[in-house]
Amino acid sequence: MSESDKKINIDYVAQLARLELSDDDKAKLSGQLNDILVYFEKLNSVNVDGIEPMAHAHKVDNVWREGDEPGAVYSKEVLKAMAPESREDQVVVPKVVE
């Protein structure tokens, strides 16, 4: 992809993000998004043959302490009876986000 091929439709991107941008913001963000695409192009050119995909930069394992064992499992009915309010097999909690 050549430099001239990388023209971002900033109005379309702003509409998708539901943003109202000034002309100055559009010019600035258009350049920044273009720089991101150029960087992704560089990343795509890296040879990754033989490298196994991973979700984390470091090896992640479950960490168990000595003596950790699964505890008692309560039935759905017992848990619903313990909840102050339930609906459709789910515990109803107070709304914390408006």
C-alpha positions in Angstrom: 0.0 0.0 0.0 1.6 3.3 -1.1 1.4 6.5 0.9 -1.2 7.9 -1.6 -3.5 4.8 -1.0 -3.8 5.6 2.7 -6.5 8.2 2.8 -8.8 7.8 5.8 -12.4 9.0 5.6 -12.3 10.7 9.0 -15.9 11.8 8.7 -17.0 8.2 8.4 -14.8 7.1 11.3 -16.2 10.0 13.5 -19.7 9.1 12.6 -19.1 5.4 13.6 -17.7 6.7 16.9 -20.5 9.2 17.3 -18.0 12.1 17.6 -18.4 15.7 16.4 -15.0 16.9 15.3 -13.8 20.3 14.3 -11.8 20.7 11.1 -8.6 21.0 13.2 -9.4 17.8 15.0 -10.2 16.0 11.8 -6.8 17.0 10.3 -4.9 16.0 13.4 -6.7 12.6 13.9 -6.6 11.8 10.2 -2.8 12.1 10.3 -2.6 10.0 13.5 -4.8 7.3 12.1 -2.7 7.2 9.0 0.4 6.8 11.1 -1.2 3.8 12.8 -2.0 2.2 9.5 1.6 2.7 8.4 2.8 1.0 11.6 0.4 -1.9 11.1 1.9 -2.3 7.6 5.3 -2.5 9.1 4.1 -5.1 11.6 2.5 -7.1 8.7 5.9 -7.3 7.0 7.5 -9.1 10.0 8.2 -12.8 9.4 6.4 -14.8 12.1 6.7 -18.2 10.5 7.1 -20.8 13.2 6.0 -18.5 16.1 3.1 -19.8 18.0 0.3 -17.3 18.6 -0.2 -16.3 22.3 -2.5 -14.2 24.4 0.0 -12.8 26.8 3.6 -11.7 26.6 4.6 -14.0 29.5 3.5 -17.5 30.2 0.4 -17.5 32.4 -0.6 -20.4 34.5 -3.3 -20.8 37.2 -1.7 -20.3 40.5 -2.8 -22.6 43.2 -1.7 -22.6 46.8 -0.9 -25.8 48.5 -4.2 -27.1 50.0 -6.4 -25.3 47.5 -9.3 -27.5 46.8 -12.7 -26.8 45.3 -15.3 -26.1 48.0 -19.0 -27.0 48.3 -21.2 -26.3 45.3 -24.7 -25.1 46.1 -27.7 -25.8 43.9 -29.4 -23.1 42.0 -32.4 -23.2 44.3 -30.3 -22.7 47.4 -28.5 -19.7 45.9 -31.8 -18.1 44.7 -33.2 -18.6 48.2 -30.1 -16.8 49.7 -30.5 -13.8 47.3 -32.6 -10.9 48.4 -34.2 -10.8 44.9 -34.0 -13.0 41.8 -35.5 -13.1 38.4 -35.2 -15.8 35.7 -32.6 -17.7 37.7 -30.4 -14.6 38.1 -29.7 -12.6 41.2 -31.0 -9.0 41.0 -28.6 -6.4 42.3 -28.9 -2.6 42.8 -28.1 -0.6 39.7 -24.7 1.1 40.2 -24.2 2.8 36.8 -26.6 5.3 35.4 
